[in-house]
Every structure is written in C-alpha cells, then in structure tokens.
Amino acid sequence: MRFLLPVLLVTLAAPAMASEAWVTNEKDDTISVIDIETLEVVKTLKTGERPRGITFSRDFNRLYICASDSDTVQVMDPETGKILHDLPSGEDPEQFVLHPNNRLLYIANEDDAITTVVDTEERKVIAQIQVGIEPEGMAVSHDGTIAVTTSETTNMAHWINTETQEIFANTLVDSRPRHAEFTADDGQLWVTSEIGGTVTVFTVEDQEEIAKITFEIKGVRPERIQPVGMRFTADGAQAVIALGPSNHIAVVDAKTFEVKEYILVGRRVWHLAFSPDGSKLFTTNGISGDVTVVDMNSLKAIKTIKVGRYPWGVAVRP
C-alpha cells in the first residue's frame, strides 16, 4: 500500500522595503537617506558638487540629482548608491522636473537664463528655451502638456508648450519666485515668491491671476517670511508652504486660500515632501542642518533628524 505524503507549500515573503526620504546636502556634497519608519539616517551617499534638486523616476529605479556646481545632472542607482552617468544639463542646474512620460527632464539653468530639456534615455539635449533672468522653479502639468519655469530676477512664470518647446505666455508674480506647482486637476498653478512674501494662484486655462496668498506669523518680522518650497496633499485639499527664515511652514486651505496653521520647524526651511501614505511631512532646514518631521494628522512637529550641512531638496521613495 502506497502512502502519499502531503506536500507543504511554503511561500517565503520577501522582506518589506522601508520607505525612505532622500535629502540633498549642498555644502557636504552628499545625500542623507532617512528610513521613514525609524526616522533615522540609514546611509549617506557622495554626489557631485552642491547637490540641490532631487527627484526619482516614475518607477523609482533611478534618482536624478542637480549637482549645481558640477554643472550636471547625475543619475544614481538608488539600490547601490552608485552614480551611473551624468546628463548634459546646461550650466548651474538648480531645480528640475520629470515629465509624466518618465523620459524628459526640464531643468532650470540659473546662470544661463535658459530651461534645458534633456532626453534621459538618449542622454542628449533636445531643446534650450530662453527664459527670464535667474530661472529656478520648474513644474510640469500632470497631463504633460505644459511646463513652467519661474525666473527670480525677471519675476515671471514662463509657460512652455511641451510639444513645441516654446513659451506661449509670461505672467508676472511678486519678487523672486522660487517654486511652482500645478494642482492635481491641472486647473491651477501656484507660484511662491520669496522676497515678495506671497503665493500667486493662476488659472491654467487662461493664465489669469485669481488669488494672492499672504502670511503673518506672530512674533516674526514680515521680511523673514519668505515662501519657497511647496507641496499639495494627496487629496488636494491643502497646500503646505515652506516659509524660509521664518522657520515655519504654513498649511493653506486650497479652496479658500486661507492659512489654517503655522508650524515651527528648523532654521531656514527650504523644501518638503510627504511620506507615501501622507501621514508625515519632511522639511529640509538649511541653516540648522536638519530635517523636521511633521505629523499631518495633528499638524505638529514630532522629531528633528540631523543630516548634512545645508540640506536643500528632498524626495521620497516608497
């Protein structure tokens, strides 16, 4: 008589990868990688000179880094931390944005007053667009049809048709625009103005100004309230805006344009990014050399994480 032994099928689950916040440290030429669960720095990676803008590819298999003083965009394998190659970026790349096609990078070249468009697969420049003086902010609409560059000295947002790579509109904003973001439905463009101390809101359809958001923090001089980086919550209900040397971020109702909360963070807050589930916000604080973690449910700072010198940009990898 034959006995059939039962076969046990055991599935070994791969260990879950922790989500990470990647922070550029512009004075150390490094990136600090923060584990989002433990809220600790788990590794530090070398980059080119003065890393600033940072973003992941859509599949998170590649990391793009604006190495401003090396005049290049570096491409890193985030698994190994190895720089794979450089991309031709134009001089002094500061901020950039990846097109939804996961292929074209739109790069603001501050010293040259141009926006450079780079094909990341062919590793070549496909267009250079003359914009205003000292371009910095870059945004692209979610449908991929419009890119925007902000120029700090010209005080303008330049609207670019991504099919022709030509400017089709220029709109004035307040002094020294630093960052731009499209709302999720591509209905509005928000632009921060550092010295002007405001955020200007435009309709995308006709590039008309519909709102000007101002800020007032008790005990902080108005000239220290300098809007720079900005992000929308996943539901689009709120915008969070970094207010530079005021050492605060502002939480703004995206429908009424009213400030709902100011949160004290580190010194000279530059940029910010949400955790994948939206429950935490990470702010880069240049002067204090750290990252503040904000609980988005309570709208309170819950931890400070020491990183390198002058942290500037931040991108999250799920």
N, C-alpha and C positions, 0 to 999 in steps of 0.2 A: 504494500500500500504506500502510495506516494503522499508526502505531506508538503504542501505549498507554504513556504514561509512568507509571511506578509512583508511587503516591501514598504519601508518608510521613506517618504519623500520629504526631505528637509530643505527648505529654502533659506539660505543664509542671506539676510538683508545686508546690503552694503551700508557702512556707517554713514549716517546723515552728515552732509557737509554743512558746517556752520555758516550763516550769513556773515558778510564782512563789510566794513566801511573802510575804503581806501582813501588816505589823506595825503596830499602833496605838501611837502615841507620845503618852501622855496629857498631858505637860507642854508639848509643842510644837504640839498640835492638828493632827497630821499622821499620814499613813500612809507608811511606808517599804516599797517594793516590791523584793524580792530575787529576782534570777534564780537559780534552783536549780542551773543548770549551771555558771555562772561564780562563784556565791556572792558576787555584788556587788550593791550597791544600784543599781538602774537608774532609779528615779524616786521622787520624794517628792510627795505629794498633800495638799492642805489639806482639813481636816474641820471639823466643829463643835467645841465646847469639850470638852476632856477625853475623847477617844475611848478606849473600853475594849473591850467585847465586839465581836467581828467575826465574820461568817460569810457564806458565799456561798449563793446559791440553788442548787438541785439541778443546774441546767443551767449554772451559773457565769456567767450573763449579768447578774446583779445582785449587788451587795455591800451587806450591811446592817451599819451601824456604830452602836454605842451611843455617842452624844455625850452623856455623862452630865451635864455642866454646862450643856448647851443644852436639857436635858430633852426629848430627841427621839431617835428612831432615823432615821438618814439612809440614803437609798437612792442608791447610786452606780452609774453605768455603768463597769465596770472597763476597758472598751476606751478610753474617753475621759478617765476620771478625773473626770467631771462629776457633781455632786450633782443627781439628777433631781427628788427631792422628799423631804419629811420624812413620817414616820409618827407618828400620835399614840401616845405610848409611856407616858404617866404620868411622874411626876417621878423624876429621877435613875435612868434605866435603866443598869444595870451589866453584867449578863450576860443573854443570851437564847439561845433555841434555836429552830430552824426545824422545824416538824412535817414528817414524811415526805410529807405532801400538798403540800409546797412552797408553801403558802399562809398558814398560821397561824404567827405568831411568839408564843412565850411569853417574856415579859420580866419580869425581877425588878426591882422598883422599891424601892430600898433605903430611901429616906426615907419612903415611904408604907405600908410593910408590906403590899404587895399584889403579886400577879402579874397582869400585864395581858396579855390575849390580843388580838392585832391581826390583822385580815384584811388581808394585804398587797395584795390585788387591789382591794378596795373602799376600802382606806385608812381603816378605822374600827375602833374598839374594839368587840369583841363580848362581852367579859367582863372583870371585875376580881374577883379572888379574894383574900379576906383570908387572909394567911398570918402567920408569926411576925415578930418584930422584926428589921429589917435583912436582908431577903432578898437573896441574891446568886447562889448557884449555880442553874443551870437544866439540866434534862435531859429528854429525851423518849425513850420506848421505840421500838425500830426498827419495831414493828408499829403505832405511833401511838396506842395505847390509854391510855397513862399518861404524865403529865408529873410532874416532881418539882421542887420549889423547896426550897432549903436556907436557913434563917434563922440568921444569925450570932449574934444575941443570945439567941434562944429555944433555940438548939442543937437544932434539929429538921430532919428531912426531911419535907416535906409532899407526900403522894401525891394526885395530881389525876386524876380520871376525865375524859379529853379529850372524851367525848361530852356529859356533863352540865356540865363545867367546875366540878365540885365536889370538895372534898377528901374522900377516903374513908379515909385513915389518916394518922397522925402518928407518927414514930418518933424517939426520942432518939438523939443522937450526942454525940461529945465537943465540947469548947468551940470555938466559932467555925467552923462548917462553911463551906467556900468553894466546893466544886465537887462535881458528881455525874456519874457515867457508868454507863449500862447496858452489860452485856456483850452481845456480838453476838447471842446467842440469847435475850436478854431474860430470862435466868434469874436474874441477879443485878444489884443496884445497889451501886456503890461510892461512898462519900462521904468526902472529905477533911476533916479538922478541923485548922485552922491552929494554934490555941493548944493544943489537946489533943495535937497531935503524932501523930495516928493516922489510919488509914483504916478505916472500918467497912464491912463487907460484909453485905448483906441478901439474902435470897431474895425475889424479886419476888412469887411466888405468895401468900405469907402475911406478907410484910414482917418476917420474923424475922431477927435478927442471927445470922450464922453464923461470923464471923471478925472479929478486930481486929488490924490490921497496925501494928506499931510499928517505929521506926527508931533506929539507933545508928551514929554516924559517929565514927571515931577522931579525936580532937583537936577535935571540935565540941561545944560545950555543948548539952545536951538542949533548952534553951529556944529555941535558934536553929534547931532542926529543925521547920519549920512547913509541913506539906503543903498545897499549894494546887491548881494545875492538874494534870490527869491525862489520859492517853490510853492506849488499848489498841492493841497491834499488830494488823495486819490479820488475822493467824491466830488472834487471841485468846489466844495462849499467854502473853503478858507484858503487864503494865501499867507505864507509865513515869510517875513522880510527881515533880512539881516540889516541892522542899523549901525554898522561900523563902530566908531569910537564912543558911541553912547553906551556900548557894552550891553545892548539889549536887542532882542528880536521882537517884532510886532506880529500879532495874529490878527488878520483882517478878514472880515466877512466879505466874500467875493461877490455877493449880490448887492449889498447896501454900501460897500466900500468903507464901512466903519471899522475902526480899530477896536477889537474886542479885548485884547490883553497885551501887556508888555511883560516880557520875561527877561530877567537879568541872567546873562551868560558870561563868557570870558571877555578879555580885553581885545577890542577891535575885531568884532565878529565879521567875517568875510562871506563865507558861503555855507550852504546847508544841504542836507539830504535826509530823506526818510528811510527808516528800516523797511524791508519788503512788506510787512503787514501794516505799516503806517502808524504803529503804536509808539515809536520813538523817533526823535529828530536829532541829528548830529550837526553841530555847528563848529566851524573852524575859526579859532580865535588867534589872530596873528601875533599880537604883542605878548599875550600870556603863554603862547606856545602850547596850547591845549585844545581839546575838543570837549564841548559841553553836550551832555545827553539830556534831552528834554522828554518827559513823559507827556504824550499828546492827549491822554485822557484827562489828566489833572492839570495840564499846562504848567508844569513845574520842572525846573532843572533838578535832575536826580543824581548826576555824577559828573565829575570832571576827570578827563583822561589826558595825561601828559603825553605829548607826541614830540615831533622835532621842532626846530626853530622856524617860526613864521608859517604855520600851517595855512594853506590858501584854499585849495579845491578839495572836494570830497565826492566820491561816487560809491554806490552800494552794489555789492554782488550777492545775489540770493544764494 
